[in-house]
Amino acid sequence: MNNFDRPVAITIDASTSPLANEGVAGAMRTTGKDAPVFTSESTKWTSLSDLNRGRFSIRPQGAMNYTTFDLQRLARVKEVKSIPLQKLDGTAADGSGWF
């Protein structure tokens, strides 16, 4: 539960790779004027689901706590809504009220 599959910078793609600079979040530049640009792919969140109680919890990388959503409450929402991942900082235990 406290594990991310791909930590930041565990793998890198050099600027000569066809995968490099494809808009990968977390791109890193090494020091030096002519230094190559590297990109790193990483897991940005982890989740837990409790289908018996109808709960879905998300914890972004960097947050200490999960934000939980009540799927039965969300089923009553009639329009498509979204929230930015940055809002899930773990300070709100119940995120269902955002909808």
N, C-alpha and C positions, 0 to 999 in steps of 0.2 A: 504494500500500500504506500510505502514511502520510496518507491523506486521508479525512476524514469528510464525507459528503454535506451534512449540515446541522449546522454548528457551533452551539454554544449561543448563543442570543440573535441569530441571524442574521435571524429573523423573530419578530414578537411579535403576539399577539392582545390587543387592548384588552378591558377588562372588559365593554364593551358588545357585544362580538362573541359570537355563539352558541357559538363554539368555546372561549371563555375559561373558565377555572376548571372544566374538565372532568376534573380530576385529572391534568393534564399534569405529568410530573416536571420539576423545575427551575423551578417557578413563581417569579417574581420580583416583589417589591413595591418600587415606587419610593418615594422619601423623601417625607415629609409625611403629616400626619394624614388628610387627605381624598384622598390620591393614589390613582389607580386601580390595580388589580392587573393585571399583564400575565403571560401565559404564553408560553413559548417551546417549540417542538417541535425536537428535535435527535436526531441519530444517537447511540446509546449504545455501539455496538460496530461493528467491521468484521471481516470473516472472509476466510480463504483456504481453498480446498479443493484437495487433490492426490488426485484419484481414482485415478491410476495407483499410488500408494503407499498409498492408503487412509488419508490424513491429513486432519484438519480443524482449522484454527487460528483462534482467536478473540482479538481484542485490544480490550478495552474502552477507551472514551475516557478519557484520563488515564494509561493504562499505556504503558510504552515498548516492551514486548516481547509477543509472542504466546504463548499457551498452546496447545499442540498435543495433539490427541486421536487415538489410534490406533483407527480405526473397526473393524478386525478384532478387537482386544481388547474393544471395547465391544459387539460383536455377541454375545459370549459371556455378557454380563450378562443375567440372566433376569428381572429386576424393573425397574420404572420408577424411575429415580433422577434427582435434579436437584441442582444446586449454584447458589448465588446468584452473580449476575454480579460482585458485589464481590470474590468469592474469586479471580477471574481478574485478578489485579493484575500479571501478567507476571513474577512472581518464580519461578514453577514452569514450566519449559519443557515438561514432559510432564504433562498433566492426567489421563491415562488411569488412573493409580493411585488417583485419588479414587473410582473406581467399582470 
